[in-house]
Amino acid sequence: MVIRVGNRDGECRAEADAVFGAFNTVIDDLSVHETLQACYSLSDYRSRRLPWHIHPDADEIAYVVESTFTFQRAGEQAKVLHAGEADYVEPNVVHRGMNLSDAAVKLFVVRIKPKDKPLVTEVPEQ
């Protein structure tokens, strides 16, 4: 269920839904430069594993607002982040996020991406 959709052109929202599926989220697009776009979301994850994916040529910063969230980069051990902690994912790094508990997780995510690249690309299971 969508709480609010406020994006200007719908690009970030449509791409995120295609890979991650619909979930409780607030998402918006910001034009920060003629060739860059910032997409941000506040999501409510409940017992969910996101697929392995990359953000082509995009930087991602994820901040845990409530509860805990597990991040994993391909080839590395999973890392649990608690409320108040953040993680930065460099461009083109294969990763995934997981809520391994029954509690809802509120996660604020900002991605800065080239306008001519997709927001997210799913990759094969790692």
N, C-alpha and C positions, 0 to 999 in steps of 0.2 A: 504494500500500500504506500502510495506517495503522500508525504506530508505537504510538500510545496514544490513546485517546479518554477524557477524564475529565470531560466537561461534565455538569453537574447535570441539565439538562432537554433537552439535545440541540439547542436552538434555533440557537445560533451555528454548530454543526457542520453541521446540515442545510442552512442557508442558504448557507454557504460552499461546500459540496460542489455545490449546485445551480448556482452560477455558475462557480466555479473548477475544478470537477471534483476527484476524489480524488487526493491526492498525499501523500507522506510528511509527516505533520504531527502535532503534539501541540497539542490545543486544549482550552480550558476556558472556562467562563462564571463570572463572579463577580457576585453581587448587591452593588452598591456603594451603592445608594440605593433607595428605594421606587419611583422612576421611571427609574433608570439601571441599565445593565448593562455590565460590562466583559468583552470577549471577547479572549482572547489566544491566539496560536499560535506555534509554532516549526516552520517549514516548511523542507523540503529541495527546492528548485526545480532542475530539470535542463532546460536548453534549452527554455524555455517562455515564452510570452507570455500574460499574463492579459488578459481582455477589458476594454474601456473600461467603467468603472463608477463609481458613487458610493456613499457610505455616508450614507444619509439622516439628517441632523441629528446625525451621529456624528463624533467626532474620531478620527484615526488617527495612530499613531506607529509607524514601521518602523525597525528597527535591523538593520544587516547584521552578522551574527556571523562569517561566513566568505565569502571570495571577493568578487565585485562584483555589484551589482544595479542595473538601470536603471529609474528612475522617470520618468514623463512625465505632466504635466498637459495637458489639452486646450488647444491654442493656444500651447503653450510648447515649447521645445526639450527633448529628453530630458536627464536628469541622471544621471550614473553615480556611485553611492555605493560606497565601498570598506569593507572590514571595519573596524568601529569607528565608522562614520558612521551618522547617522540622518536621517530626514525626517519632517516633520509635515505632514499633509494636513488642512486645515480641512473642516468639514462641507459636504457637498453639492458638493464640487469633483470634476469629472470627471477621472479619472486612470486609469493602468494601470501595471503593473510588468512588467519583462522580464528574463529571464536570456539575454543574447545570446552567452554562451560555452558551451563544452562542459562546463565545470566545474560541480559542484554548488554551489549557493548556500544558505547557512543564513540564514534571515531570521526575526527575532523581531518580531511585530506585536501592538500593543495597540489596541483600538478601544473607545471609551466611547460608548455609544449609548442612546437612549431605549428602554425596554422595549417600547413600543408601535410601534416602527418596525423595518423589516427591517434586517438586518446589511448587506446589499449589494443594489444594484439595477443590473443591467447596462443600459448605454445604447448607442445606435447608434454604429457606427464613426465616429470623429472625423476 
